[in-house]
Amino acid sequence: MSVALLVLRVVVGALFAGHGSQKLFGWFKGHGLRGTASFFESAGLTPGVPLAFLAGAAEFAGGLLLGFGLFLPVACLLLVAVMAVAIATVHWKNGVWASDGGFEFPLVMAAVAFAVTATGAGRYSLDELFGIDWASLNWAIAATVVGVVGALVSVAIARIISHRTHGAQPHAA
């Protein structure tokens, strides 16, 4: 089972880290910080640059933590938060299925972070090497709840800022 967890962690963690590096650095055909910020602002998330940086850093760091099997609740919180923002701002309105632009894929990715945190990283992980035993169902639930609540509060604040900055134009008489 430890080898299976290693494969799952490394593949999903690398994909998350790669996606974060697309946002931060423009690697792997990504749009970089400015391009991601522009997209965020078009989705009502203002200010775009700091939020794009936070999203990219959370995906990059969370992906590395997951991949290496280190501090799993932190990885889960970061990754669930980013996926919750993606679902709330981009995918929810399209329904479940990815073929329609829905939230299927981000939900699956968040579920992997939750499941690995609930079960533990396995024998071949840095948590095991350093004797860190933070993985459990309670840690996974707590990290997921904090991640989702933090994401939704962040989206609400970003949209309020966007509305005040761009949407509250005085009416002409």
N, C-alpha and C positions, 0 to 999 in steps of 0.2 A: 504493500500500500504506500510506503514512503516514496518509491520510485514514481508511482502514479501521481502523488501529490507534487513531487518535484517537477514532473512534466507539466502538470496543470499550472502550477505557480509560475514557472519560467515562461511558458507560452503566453499566458494572460498578462503576467507582469511586464514582459517585453513589449507586448502590444500597447499596454497602457503607457509605458515609458516612451515608446515611439510616438504615440499620439500626443503626449505632452511635449516632446521635442519638436513636433510639427508646429505646435502653437508658439513655443518659446523661441526656437532657432530657425524655423523654416526647413528643417531636415525632412527627408522622405516625402518630398513634394508638398510640404506644408506651406502655410501662408505666413508663418512668422508672427511675431508679436503685433505688428501694425495691422496686418491683414486679418488676424483673429480679432483684434480690437474693433476693427470696422464691422466685421460680422456681428460681434456681440452688440455693438451699438444699434445695428439694424434690427436686432431682436429685442431692443428695449433695455439692454444692460449697459448702464452708464455709471461711472466712466470706463470706457472700453479697455484702455491700456492696463490699468491696474487689475481689472477683473480678468483680462486675458492672461496676464502674468500669473495671477493666483490659480486660475484653472490649469494652465500649463504646468506650473510648479507642483500642484497637487497630483496631477496625472503622472508626471515624471517621477516625483519622489514616491508616491504611492505605488506606482508600478515597480520601481526598484525594490522597495520594501517587500512587496508581495513576492516578487521574483526570487529574492534572496531569503525569504522566510524570516524576516526580522520585524519585530514590533508589529505583529499582525493587526491588532486593534487600530493602530494609527493608520496603517495601510488601508484597512477597511473604511474607516471614517473618511479619509481623503477621497478614496475612489467612489464610495457611495455618494458623497457630497457632489462630486463632479457629475456623476451619472444622473443624480436627482435634478441638478440644474439643467442638464441636457434634455431630460424628459419633460420637465416643467416648461421650458422655454421654446423648445423646437419640436419635440416628437409627440407630446400628449395629444395635440389637436388632430393628429393623423391616425390615431387609433393604435392598435397593438402591432400590426405587422410591418416589418422593415420594408417590404415591397411597396408599401404606401407611405414610407417615411416615418413609420410609427416607432414606438419605444421598445420593441422586441429586443434589439441588440444591447442597448444600454442597460436594460433590466437584467439580461443574462449576465453581463459583465459585473454588475453590482452583486448579483446573486453568487457569483464565483468568489468575490471578495468576502462576502458574508460566510459562505460555506467553508472556505479555507480557514477563516478566523474561528469559526465554531469548532472545527475538527482539529486544528493545529497544523503546523507547517510540515510535520513529519521529521524523520530522522536526518534527512539531508537538507538542513536549514541552519541559518545563523542563530535562530532562537535556540535550537537544540545544542549547537556548539557552545553558546554562551550561557546555557542553563536558564533561559527566559521562558517562563510558563504563563504567558498571558492569554493564550488561546483557550476559548471556551464558548459555550452558547451564550452565557451572560455577557462576556466581552463583545461578542458579535452583535448581540441585540443592542447593547449600549452604544457601540460605535455606529451602528446603522441608524438608530434613533437620532443621535447627535448629528450625524452626517446629513440626514434628511431634513431635520429641523433647521440646521444651519444653512443648508442650501435654500430652503424655501424662504427663510428670513432674508438671506442675501439677495435673492431674486426680487422680493418685495421692496427692499430698500433701493436696489438698483433701478427698479421701474419707477419708484417715487422720484428719485433723483432725475431720471430721464424725463419724466413728465414735467417736473419743475423747470428743467433746463430747456427742453425742446417743445413741450406740449402746451404750455400755458402762455399762449400768445394773446395779447389784448385784442379785443374785437374792435373793428373799425366802425364808426358811426355812420 
